[in-house]
Amino acid sequence: MNIQKVDLINAPHFENQLSYVGLDSWMNFVHEMYGHKIHRFIAEANNQIVGALSLAEIKHPVFGHYLATAPFGNYGGFAFENESARDELLKSAKQLAAEIEAEYVSIRFDQAASAPPDNWIQHPVYQTYLIDLTPNPDELLKKFSSDHRNHIRKSLKKGFQIRFGHLDLLDDAYEAIAKSMHELGSPYHAKTYLRKMAEYLGDTLEFAVTYDARGKITGAGVFIYQDKTIFNLHANILHFARSTYAGEFLYWSVIEHAINKGLSTFDLGRSLIGSGNDIFKSKWAPQKKLLSYWYWLAKGNEVPSLNQKSPKFQLAIAVWKRLPSFVIRLIGPYLIRGLV
């Protein structure tokens, strides 16, 4: 088997497995946005591509020096036809990490059934949520609990409105997401991040923004289309609107929108197991899919815990929530560039 480091990955057979975050359009966007170096490998056997791996190299004074698939995404960037191709690609990733003196390699993909090879650690703390979309939304509604159906119906009577669009909704989408992330105690990117993403992904990306009966922004989402699947990259509801079921309105509106487009799957995106998002997404009767999070660690390093459940982040989250907006929008993009 031959492993090659390449400038671009031409492996259409693996597009869905790589997901949009492993494809060149996304990785080139990440490189242009933050300057992260992109490393691409393909595995070949009998003149056929049998595996592919896309890695972003992160160098950050706070979060360290590491390699990761699926930068700023849920999972993807690693695909293979067999374990031989898998292990050879992982070997190349480990060799690259040693050459550049990275602290660790993070591989995020959606094949949790297999165990990692020797010297790799499995750390399954995230899952994603897949809804099979039915041609008739009412048939899907029947699968939900009576309480959840009631909440959806209540949301439809609150006077909420939703708009779907592209760069025409950039300002409103950014305001909703940035404000919501501030409320949650998390840094977020600059508006340029969403603009460049939309430019690179073109009509495969769509913004959705929700408004209350007075026209006030209540939330927003960033959704990406690939084949017959709609992926939720972001879906944020502002705190003041949560008690009126604005979240239910957003998700149900996206479901109807996706069905009208003829799509068959809604991937609600990853969430930490046991988190509030996990509980909310579980209400939609999805198929839960445990994600594979595999790590190779350089000597002396531990599995990173770069999520909101990490005890070391609790004080930072509390402080961040209290900082004024102009401060968090100034330093937030600098911080989050290292949290891929």
KOLPA-260773 format. One line per 10 residues: number of its first residue (from 1); their letters; for each residue x negated, y negated, z of C-alpha. Coordinates in steps of 0.2 Angstrom, whole numbers, padded with zeros to 4 digits. Layout:
N
NUM) a) X,Y,Z; ...
This chain:
340
1) mniqkvdlin) 0000,0000,0000; -0006,-0017,-0004; -0003,-0033,0006; -0005,-0049,-0002; -0005,-0067,0005; 0005,-0077,-0008; 0009,-0095,-0011; 0028,-0091,-0015; 0038,-0076,-0011; 0047,-0069,-0027
11) aphfenqlsy) 0057,-0055,-0019; 0075,-0057,-0023; 0078,-0039,-0018; 0075,-0045,0000; 0084,-0062,0000; 0098,-0057,0012; 0086,-0048,0024; 0075,-0063,0024; 0090,-0074,0026; 0089,-0093,0021
21) vgldswmnfv) 0076,-0096,0034; 0063,-0085,0026; 0066,-0091,0008; 0054,-0104,0000; 0067,-0118,0000; 0068,-0117,0019; 0049,-0114,0023; 0044,-0129,0011; 0057,-0140,0020; 0049,-0136,0037
31) hemyghkihr) 0032,-0139,0030; 0037,-0156,0023; 0046,-0161,0038; 0033,-0157,0052; 0018,-0152,0043; 0018,-0134,0049; 0007,-0123,0039; 0017,-0109,0030; 0009,-0091,0028; 0018,-0079,0016
41) fiaeannqiv) 0014,-0060,0014; 0021,-0047,0002; 0019,-0028,0003; 0017,-0019,-0014; 0018,-0001,-0018; 0018,0006,-0036; 0019,-0012,-0042; 0035,-0015,-0033; 0038,-0027,-0018; 0043,-0016,-0003
51) galslaeikh) 0042,-0030,0011; 0040,-0048,0014; 0035,-0059,0028; 0036,-0078,0030; 0027,-0086,0045; 0026,-0104,0051; 0011,-0109,0061; 0015,-0121,0075; 0002,-0131,0084; 0009,-0142,0098
61) pvfghylata) 0001,-0149,0114; 0015,-0144,0125; 0021,-0128,0117; 0005,-0121,0111; -0002,-0113,0095; 0008,-0098,0088; 0016,-0090,0073; 0034,-0088,0070; 0047,-0082,0058; 0063,-0091,0056
71) pfgnyggfaf) 0057,-0109,0061; 0072,-0119,0068; 0084,-0104,0063; 0092,-0090,0070; 0083,-0075,0063; 0075,-0069,0046; 0059,-0071,0037; 0054,-0052,0039; 0061,-0038,0027; 0054,-0021,0023
81) enesardell) 0060,-0005,0014; 0051,0007,0026; 0041,0008,0042; 0025,0009,0032; 0028,-0008,0024; 0034,-0015,0041; 0019,-0010,0050; 0006,-0016,0037; 0015,-0033,0037; 0014,-0034,0056
91) ksakqlaaei) -0004,-0029,0055; -0007,-0044,0043; 0002,-0055,0055; -0009,-0050,0070; -0025,-0052,0060; -0020,-0069,0054; -0016,-0074,0073; -0033,-0068,0078; -0042,-0078,0064; -0033,-0094,0068
101) eaeyvsirfd) -0034,-0090,0087; -0015,-0091,0090; -0008,-0087,0107; 0005,-0076,0100; 0016,-0070,0085; 0035,-0071,0086; 0045,-0060,0074; 0064,-0063,0074; 0075,-0053,0063; 0091,-0043,0064
111) qaasappdnw) 0086,-0024,0064; 0087,-0021,0083; 0089,-0002,0081; 0071,0002,0078; 0057,0000,0091; 0042,-0010,0087; 0025,-0002,0084; 0011,-0001,0096; 0004,-0017,0103; 0020,-0026,0100
121) iqhpvyqtyl) 0033,-0031,0113; 0052,-0031,0111; 0061,-0045,0120; 0079,-0044,0116; 0088,-0059,0124; 0098,-0066,0109; 0112,-0059,0099; 0122,-0065,0084; 0141,-0064,0081; 0148,-0058,0065
131) idltpnpdel) 0166,-0061,0060; 0174,-0051,0046; 0184,-0064,0036; 0201,-0057,0030; 0210,-0065,0015; 0224,-0070,0026; 0219,-0081,0041; 0235,-0075,0050; 0228,-0057,0050; 0212,-0063,0058
141) lkkfssdhrn) 0222,-0072,0071; 0230,-0056,0077; 0213,-0049,0082; 0211,-0063,0095; 0217,-0062,0113; 0234,-0071,0117; 0225,-0084,0127; 0213,-0088,0113; 0227,-0088,0100; 0236,-0100,0111
151) hirkslkkgf) 0221,-0112,0113; 0219,-0112,0094; 0237,-0117,0091; 0235,-0130,0104; 0220,-0137,0096; 0230,-0139,0079; 0243,-0150,0088; 0230,-0162,0095; 0229,-0173,0080; 0211,-0168,0076
161) qirfghldll) 0205,-0170,0058; 0190,-0162,0050; 0179,-0167,0035; 0167,-0156,0025; 0154,-0164,0014; 0135,-0166,0011; 0125,-0182,0013; 0141,-0192,0013; 0143,-0185,0031; 0125,-0186,0036
171) ddayeaiaks) 0127,-0201,0048; 0142,-0194,0057; 0135,-0176,0058; 0119,-0183,0066; 0128,-0194,0079; 0138,-0179,0085; 0124,-0167,0086; 0112,-0178,0093; 0124,-0184,0107; 0129,-0167,0111
181) mhelgspyha) 0111,-0160,0112; 0108,-0175,0124; 0123,-0170,0135; 0116,-0152,0135; 0099,-0158,0141; 0090,-0153,0125; 0079,-0163,0113; 0084,-0165,0095; 0077,-0169,0078; 0077,-0186,0069
191) ktylrkmaey) 0091,-0190,0056; 0078,-0187,0043; 0077,-0168,0048; 0096,-0166,0043; 0093,-0177,0027; 0078,-0167,0021; 0087,-0151,0025; 0102,-0156,0015; 0091,-0161,0000; 0081,-0145,0000
201) lgdtlefavt) 0096,-0133,0002; 0107,-0143,-0010; 0125,-0136,-0011; 0121,-0121,-0001; 0122,-0133,0015; 0138,-0141,0021; 0141,-0153,0035; 0158,-0153,0045; 0163,-0167,0056; 0178,-0167,0067
211) ydargkitga) 0188,-0182,0073; 0202,-0185,0086; 0218,-0194,0082; 0210,-0211,0085; 0196,-0207,0072; 0183,-0204,0086; 0170,-0191,0082; 0172,-0176,0093; 0159,-0164,0085; 0150,-0158,0070
221) gvfiyqdkti) 0142,-0142,0062; 0129,-0138,0050; 0134,-0123,0039; 0123,-0114,0026; 0130,-0102,0013; 0121,-0087,0006; 0129,-0074,-0005; 0146,-0070,0004; 0141,-0076,0021; 0143,-0093,0030
231) fnlhanilhf) 0129,-0096,0043; 0132,-0107,0058; 0116,-0117,0061; 0123,-0130,0073; 0141,-0132,0080; 0142,-0145,0093; 0156,-0152,0102; 0155,-0168,0113; 0159,-0166,0131; 0174,-0177,0132
241) arstyagefl) 0183,-0167,0119; 0180,-0149,0125; 0195,-0149,0137; 0206,-0152,0122; 0200,-0137,0112; 0190,-0147,0100; 0178,-0132,0099; 0192,-0120,0094; 0198,-0133,0081; 0181,-0134,0073
251) ywsviehain) 0178,-0115,0072; 0196,-0111,0066; 0194,-0125,0053; 0178,-0118,0047; 0185,-0100,0046; 0200,-0106,0035; 0188,-0116,0024; 0176,-0101,0022; 0191,-0089,0018; 0197,-0102,0005
261) kglstfdlgr) 0179,-0101,-0003; 0181,-0082,-0004; 0168,-0078,0009; 0168,-0062,0018; 0157,-0065,0034; 0155,-0079,0046; 0139,-0078,0056; 0142,-0088,0072; 0123,-0089,0075; 0112,-0083,0089
271) sligsgndif) 0116,-0086,0108; 0107,-0081,0124; 0116,-0066,0131; 0126,-0071,0146; 0126,-0090,0141; 0141,-0101,0139; 0139,-0100,0121; 0139,-0081,0122; 0156,-0082,0131; 0164,-0094,0119
281) kskwapqkkl) 0158,-0085,0103; 0164,-0068,0111; 0182,-0075,0111; 0182,-0074,0092; 0182,-0055,0092; 0166,-0053,0083; 0154,-0039,0080; 0139,-0043,0091; 0122,-0039,0084; 0107,-0038,0095
291) lsywywlakg) 0093,-0047,0087; 0075,-0040,0087; 0063,-0052,0095; 0046,-0044,0094; 0030,-0052,0100; 0011,-0049,0098; 0001,-0057,0112; -0017,-0063,0112; -0026,-0057,0127; -0021,-0067,0143
301) nevpslnqks) -0005,-0073,0136; 0013,-0069,0141; 0030,-0067,0132; 0035,-0086,0130; 0052,-0091,0138; 0056,-0106,0127; 0075,-0107,0131; 0087,-0116,0142; 0087,-0101,0155; 0069,-0103,0158
311) pkfqlaiavw) 0067,-0109,0177; 0052,-0120,0171; 0064,-0130,0160; 0078,-0133,0173; 0071,-0149,0180; 0066,-0155,0162; 0084,-0152,0157; 0091,-0162,0172; 0080,-0176,0169; 0083,-0177,0150
321) krlpsfvirl) 0102,-0178,0152; 0099,-0194,0162; 0087,-0203,0150; 0094,-0217,0139; 0098,-0213,0121; 0085,-0224,0114; 0071,-0214,0124; 0077,-0197,0119; 0079,-0201,0101; 0061,-0208,0101
331) igpylirglv) 0052,-0193,0109; 0065,-0179,0105; 0058,-0176,0088; 0040,-0175,0094; 0045,-0162,0107; 0057,-0151,0096; 0044,-0149,0082; 0035,-0137,0093; 0051,-0127,0098; 0054,-0117,0082
